[in-house]
């Protein structure tokens, strides 16, 4: 046999071997996908019945310690009885997650705790407002006589009979005072103050007081502009969440992306309201620290029988006010190309509270009950992330991206001490008809 004939025979043999192997690999992948879809169908078929049981907060599709596809059942606490070991032949894994909360503020875990005392404290008295020069008004009032006083909440309006908006809080003090800065020149503002006790009960408003600002220009924002993504933000009436990323529409307009409960106050905000950076909990003031205006949000249905898919909102911003990169200690600029959520995918995020953290996708297709200030809302088709240190209160709105390539995967919105929950990113982008403004 000549050298040429030998080479021809060799490559014919390789081609024949590939013809045998590739169909087998493809067939194996098809069988794996079919098995995965079977477990998904079983999970979805039994979710309603499982979540009707007290103490069950969710189900999901995952891989157990033996490497088998399994139905995960999320539990508030250990010891919940009657969780089956199998469902229609599929293994079932009980997972202790604890309650799952929206993570918009550092004190989010306090929302659900019942008050031992439900009697509101007495309203503060003696509120006085004084123009302090330029764009500032100083407020003083009398100390409330309550023995278990926690703080005073300060509210502002532009009309004497208008709706008051919370602008800040002052801790218990002998001589309470508050300075409202960054106001419009030559404008009259009206204020009221309420007392809050240690059980979270709030008093009636004090008698209102008003003052008119003098000439001058508003103070500059307390954070440099353009603001990075992955940092503190929020509606003026929300403590603090996180800017997920900068997105853009077909016309090139840019928006800040975050959660409904960060920018739209759990459905209570109005289109056109300012959004701040940083959030009010971190010193942001309206309008001084505004980076944009609320443009659209997906309403949350507060029901244990709902099928919410996203907790998301966008605020119209500008290149001068909003960057498309995280701070220097973050992952940088997200990719314009998204990635699907797959089990064990290595991911990362940069958030207001925990900054840059690394994790992996633990489960997919999750149905979970999430506790908000307004009630409990059920979400479907969600992503579950570990470890527990991946997020904390204040990280809501963070963009979850892959560790390799920074491909967006999800929008973080909820969690417990052990797990983080995120919306898949594609339904979020589709809802607002926008794309990631990245690289």
Residue pairs with C-beta under 8 A, 6 or more apart in sequence:
1 9
35 69
36 61
36 69
38 90
39 61
39 69
39 70
39 71
39 90
40 61
40 365
42 71
42 87
42 88
42 89
42 90
43 59
43 60
43 61
43 71
43 87
43 90
43 365
44 365
45 88
46 59
46 71
46 87
46 88
47 59
47 367
50 56
50 59
50 73
50 83
51 57
51 58
51 59
51 304
51 367
51 369
51 378
53 80
53 82
53 83
54 80
55 75
55 76
55 77
55 80
56 73
56 74
56 75
56 76
56 80
56 83
57 74
57 75
57 76
57 97
57 99
57 100
57 368
57 369
58 73
58 74
58 97
58 100
58 366
58 367
58 368
58 369
59 71
59 72
59 73
59 74
59 366
59 367
60 71
60 72
60 74
60 363
60 364
60 365
60 366
60 367
60 368
60 382
60 384
61 69
61 70
61 71
61 72
61 363
61 364
61 365
61 366
62 69
62 70
62 72
62 93
62 343
62 362
62 363
62 364
62 384
63 69
63 70
63 343
63 344
64 70
64 91
64 93
66 91
68 91
69 90
69 91
70 90
70 91
70 92
70 93
71 87
71 90
71 91
71 92
71 93
72 92
72 93
72 95
72 363
72 366
72 384
73 83
73 92
73 93
73 94
73 95
74 95
74 97
74 100
74 366
74 368
74 419
75 83
75 94
75 95
75 96
75 97
76 97
76 98
76 99
77 96
77 98
78 96
80 94
83 92
83 94
84 92
85 91
85 92
86 92
96 418
97 416
97 418
97 419
98 416
98 417
98 418
99 112
99 371
99 416
100 368
100 369
100 370
100 371
100 414
100 415
100 416
100 419
100 421
101 108
101 109
101 111
101 112
101 370
101 371
101 372
101 393
101 414
101 415
101 416
102 108
102 259
102 261
102 311
102 370
102 371
102 372
102 373
102 396
102 413
102 414
103 241
103 391
103 392
103 393
103 394
103 395
103 396
103 412
103 413
103 414
103 415
104 234
104 238
104 239
104 240
104 241
104 259
104 261
104 262
104 393
104 394
104 396
105 238
105 239
105 240
105 241
105 281
105 393
105 394
106 239
106 240
106 281
106 353
106 392
106 393
106 394
107 239
107 393
108 393
109 393
110 200
111 371
111 372
111 373
112 371
115 199
115 200
115 201
116 199
117 148
117 197
117 199
117 201
118 199
118 201
119 201
120 197
120 201
120 202
120 203
120 204
121 144
121 146
121 148
121 149
121 195
121 196
121 197
121 201
121 202
121 203
122 144
122 145
122 146
122 195
122 203
123 194
123 195
123 203
123 204
123 205
123 206
124 141
124 142
124 144
124 152
124 176
124 193
124 194
124 195
124 203
124 206
125 141
125 142
125 206
125 207
126 140
126 141
126 142
126 206
127 139
127 140
127 141
127 191
127 192
127 193
127 206
127 207
127 208
127 209
128 139
128 140
128 141
128 209
129 137
129 138
129 139
129 189
129 191
129 209
129 210
129 211
130 137
130 138
130 139
130 140
130 211
131 137
131 211
131 212
131 213
131 214
132 138
132 179
133 214
133 216
134 185
134 213
134 214
134 215
134 216
134 217
134 219
135 181
135 182
135 183
135 184
135 185
135 213
135 216
135 217
135 218
135 219
136 179
136 180
136 181
136 183
136 213
137 179
137 180
137 183
137 189
137 191
137 211
137 213
138 177
138 178
138 179
138 180
139 154
139 177
139 178
139 179
139 180
139 191
139 193
139 209
140 175
140 176
140 177
141 152
141 176
141 177
141 193
141 206
142 176
143 173
143 174
143 175
143 176
144 152
144 195
144 203
146 195
146 197
148 197
148 198
148 199
149 172
149 195
149 196
149 197
149 198
150 171
150 172
150 196
150 197
150 198
150 200
151 169
151 170
151 171
151 172
151 195
151 196
152 169
152 170
152 176
152 178
152 193
152 194
152 195
152 196
153 166
153 168
153 169
153 193
153 194
153 195
153 196
153 202
154 166
154 167
154 168
154 169
154 170
154 178
154 180
154 191
154 193
155 164
155 165
155 166
155 167
155 191
155 192
155 193
155 194
155 205
156 164
156 165
156 167
156 180
156 189
156 190
156 191
157 163
157 164
157 165
157 189
157 190
157 191
158 187
158 188
158 189
158 190
159 190
160 190
160 208
160 210
162 190
164 190
164 192
164 205
165 236
165 237
165 286
166 236
166 237
166 280
167 180
167 236
167 280
167 285
167 286
168 178
168 180
168 280
168 285
169 196
170 176
170 177
170 178
176 193
178 193
180 189
180 191
180 285
181 219
181 285
181 288
182 218
182 219
182 285
182 286
182 287
182 288
182 289
183 189
183 213
183 218
184 213
184 218
184 287
185 213
185 214
185 215
185 216
185 217
185 218
186 212
186 213
186 214
186 215
187 212
187 213
188 210
188 211
188 212
188 213
189 210
189 211
189 212
189 213
190 208
190 209
190 210
191 208
191 209
191 210
192 205
192 206
192 207
192 208
192 209
193 205
193 206
194 202
194 203
194 204
194 205
194 206
195 202
195 203
196 202
196 203
218 287
218 288
219 288
220 288
221 277
221 288
221 289
222 278
222 283
222 284
222 285
222 288
222 289
223 231
223 277
223 278
223 289
225 291
225 320
225 321
226 319
226 320
226 321
226 322
226 323
227 233
227 243
227 277
227 291
227 321
227 322
227 323
228 243
228 323
228 325
228 326
228 327
228 330
229 243
229 244
229 245
229 246
229 256
229 322
229 323
229 324
229 325
229 326
229 334
229 350
229 399
230 242
230 243
230 244
230 326
230 327
230 330
230 349
230 350
230 351
230 352
230 355
230 398
230 399
231 242
231 243
231 277
231 278
231 326
231 327
231 350
231 352
232 240
232 241
232 242
232 277
232 278
232 279
232 281
232 282
232 284
232 352
232 394
233 240
233 241
233 242
233 243
233 256
233 258
233 262
233 263
233 275
233 276
233 277
233 278
233 279
233 284
233 291
233 352
233 397
234 240
234 241
234 262
234 263
234 275
234 276
234 278
234 279
234 280
234 281
234 284
235 262
235 263
235 264
235 265
235 269
235 273
235 274
235 275
235 276
235 294
236 273
236 274
236 276
236 280
236 284
236 285
236 286
237 265
237 268
237 269
237 280
238 261
238 262
238 263
238 265
238 279
238 280
239 279
239 280
239 281
239 394
240 278
240 279
240 280
240 281
240 282
240 352
240 394
241 258
241 259
241 261
241 262
241 263
241 279
241 352
241 394
241 395
241 396
241 397
242 258
242 262
242 351
242 352
242 353
242 394
242 395
242 396
242 397
242 398
242 412
243 256
243 257
243 258
243 277
243 322
243 397
244 256
244 257
244 258
244 397
244 398
244 399
244 411
244 412
245 257
245 324
245 334
245 399
245 408
245 436
245 437
245 438
246 254
246 255
246 256
246 257
246 317
246 322
246 323
246 324
246 436
246 437
246 438
247 254
247 255
247 257
247 314
247 429
247 432
247 434
247 435
247 436
247 437
248 254
248 255
248 434
248 435
248 437
249 255
249 432
249 433
249 434
250 433
253 316
254 316
254 317
254 318
254 319
254 322
254 437
255 292
255 295
255 314
255 315
255 316
255 317
255 432
255 434
256 263
256 275
256 277
256 291
256 292
256 314
256 315
256 317
256 322
257 312
257 313
257 314
257 397
257 399
257 411
257 428
257 432
257 434
258 275
258 312
258 313
258 314
258 315
258 396
258 397
259 311
259 312
259 313
259 396
259 397
259 411
259 413
260 266
260 267
260 297
260 298
260 299
260 300
260 311
260 312
260 313
261 300
261 311
261 372
261 373
261 396
261 413
262 279
262 313
262 396
262 397
263 269
263 275
263 294
263 297
263 313
263 314
263 315
263 397
264 294
264 297
264 313
266 300
266 372
266 373
266 374
267 297
267 299
267 300
267 374
268 374
269 294
269 297
270 294
271 293
271 294
271 295
271 296
272 293
272 294
273 293
273 294
274 286
274 287
274 290
274 292
274 293
274 294
275 290
275 291
275 292
275 293
275 294
275 315
276 284
276 285
276 286
276 289
276 290
276 291
277 284
277 289
277 291
277 321
278 284
278 289
278 352
279 352
280 286
281 394
282 352
291 315
291 317
291 321
291 322
292 315
292 316
292 317
292 318
292 321
292 322
293 315
293 316
294 313
294 314
294 315
295 314
295 315
295 316
296 313
296 314
296 432
297 312
297 313
297 314
298 309
298 310
298 311
298 312
298 313
298 431
300 308
300 311
300 372
300 374
300 377
301 307
301 308
301 377
302 372
302 374
302 375
302 376
302 377
303 375
303 376
303 377
303 378
304 369
304 376
304 378
305 378
306 377
306 378
306 379
307 378
307 380
308 377
308 378
308 379
308 380
309 379
309 380
309 381
309 423
309 427
310 411
310 423
310 427
310 428
310 431
311 370
311 379
311 396
311 411
311 413
311 414
311 423
312 411
312 413
312 423
312 428
312 431
312 432
314 432
314 434
324 333
324 334
324 437
324 438
325 332
325 333
326 332
326 333
326 350
326 356
327 350
327 355
329 355
329 356
330 350
330 355
330 356
331 348
331 349
331 350
331 356
331 401
331 406
332 406
333 406
333 438
333 439
334 399
334 401
334 406
334 407
334 408
334 436
334 438
334 439
335 401
335 405
335 406
335 407
335 408
335 436
335 438
335 439
336 435
336 436
336 437
336 438
336 439
337 405
337 407
338 407
338 408
338 409
338 425
338 426
338 429
338 436
339 345
339 402
339 405
339 407
339 408
339 409
340 409
340 424
341 361
341 364
341 383
341 409
341 410
341 424
342 361
342 364
343 361
343 362
343 363
343 364
344 360
344 361
345 360
345 361
345 402
345 409
346 358
346 359
346 360
346 402
346 403
346 404
347 358
347 359
347 360
347 361
347 385
347 400
347 401
347 402
347 403
347 409
347 410
348 356
348 357
348 358
348 359
348 400
348 401
348 402
348 403
349 356
349 357
349 359
349 390
349 391
349 395
349 398
349 399
349 400
349 401
349 412
350 356
350 398
350 399
351 357
351 391
351 392
351 394
351 395
351 397
351 398
351 412
352 394
352 395
352 398
353 391
353 392
353 393
353 394
353 395
354 389
354 390
354 391
354 392
354 395
357 389
357 390
357 391
358 390
358 403
359 385
359 386
359 387
359 390
359 420
360 385
360 386
361 383
361 384
361 385
361 409
362 384
362 385
362 386
362 419
363 383
363 384
364 383
364 384
365 381
365 382
366 379
366 380
366 381
366 382
366 383
366 384
366 421
367 378
367 379
367 380
367 381
367 382
368 378
368 379
368 382
368 414
368 421
369 376
369 377
369 378
370 376
370 377
370 378
370 379
370 413
370 414
370 421
379 414
379 421
379 423
381 424
381 427
382 421
382 422
382 423
382 424
383 400
383 409
383 410
383 421
383 422
383 423
383 424
384 419
384 420
384 421
385 391
385 400
385 410
385 412
385 419
385 420
385 421
385 422
386 418
386 419
386 420
387 418
388 416
388 417
388 418
388 419
390 415
390 420
391 398
391 412
391 415
391 420
395 412
396 412
396 413
396 414
397 411
397 412
397 413
398 411
398 412
399 408
399 410
399 411
399 412
399 425
400 408
400 409
400 410
400 411
400 412
400 422
400 425
401 407
401 408
401 409
402 409
406 438
408 425
408 436
408 438
409 422
409 424
409 425
410 422
410 423
410 424
410 425
411 422
411 423
411 425
411 428
412 420
412 421
412 422
413 421
413 422
413 423
414 420
414 421
415 421
429 435
429 436
